[in-house]
Amino acid sequence: MANVLTDLAADIYKAADIVGRELVGFIPATTINSGSERVAKGDTVRASFTRTATAGDISESMTIPEGTDQTIDTKTMTISKARAVQIPWTGEDQRHVNNGIGFETIYGDQIKQAMRTLCNEIESDLATTAYQNASRAFGTAGTTPFGSNFNEVAEVRQILADNGMPTNDGQTSLVLNTLAGTNLRQLAQLQKANEAGGVDLLRQGVLLDLQGLGIRESAQVKAHTKGTGSGYLVNDASSAIGDSVIAADTGSGTILAGDVITINGDTNKYVVNSALAGGSFTLGTPGLLAAAANDAAITVGNSYTANVAFHRSAMELAMRAPAVPAGGDSADDAMLVQDPHSGLVFEIRVYRGYRKTMIEVAAAWGYKAWKPDAIAVLMG
């Protein structure tokens, strides 16, 4: 096999290093699994999850107790995408551009744009799955947070803490859009070195960790459009704390994944994880924090911007190079390049044709929000 990419490696790494792209916040805050080589596209990967344990009284005996049987739940994810940006070049094309700014310059820019495209798609996938699989929400739909203080950070942290999720291990992030980030930067108390504990925000615009949450920004934070549901009532005479499947009747219209709903008599804002179908919808765990009365009114909240707080263990991104058959394909050469902007690794391959070359930048990935109780939405 010809060693094609070695001569161009300097241009490839240079392009990766100087890339100027949209902000990414979800990718670096997510668990990244790059060891999924054996998983084919569409294959199921299973993970086990234990339920809350039940304690019992200790009763002294010369016989060892049997213990209480426990149910182990499983959740699945797949490598659902194998995507590539393909860049064709003919000999005449190269000769033409070498008469101007040069093939190496344009080629580097094309690699840069290919990484940008794939990175933005992955970031978008994570942003969507994060907010649509959250437990609860805080904030006012349509109002960008941090207008006068940063109290909202403590509020979303409380949601995670009340759910039993770790919040002080340095693995929890709050990912904001740039509007919320700008409001945060403009708060006077964060710009004062004596109050902020440093000058990083004032001098460099670096968002500091707050309340134990790492503050990040993303260009892919989603704007959720509410469902059309109205008039729905709880259809359950025996609902209990912890219920996540909510039966509803009487009303009309849609209740969508990502909708924030309230139930009459309960001040919590619950996030819908599975849309209304067959007379019920599903909330993110841990479900209801207060039992809902039968025929209690269900209100679908307004459309909002989905800033998200989550622990790293809540979401996983499984990523690898797209598979090639045993013995290889017709590529002349291939190499892996890590993008310093996001930390993701992409594969670059060169294919030779008849007086033509095709350069491919590619990745295969899957993603999953495993733990809704470790995810909370800060509405904007």
PyMOL commands that set and color helices and strands:
alter all, ss='L'
color gray80, all
select helices_A, chain A and resi 4-18+26-29+91-98+103-131+151-162+178-185+188-191+193-196+200-204+312-314+372-374
alter helices_A, ss='H'
color red, helices_A
select strands_A, chain A and resi 31-33+44-50+72-78+81-90+136-139+172-176+214-217+222-224+233-234+245-249+260-263+266-277+280-283+298-300+304-311+315-320+331-338+345-352+356-369+375-379
alter strands_A, ss='S'
color yellow, strands_A
deselect
rebuild
show_as cartoon
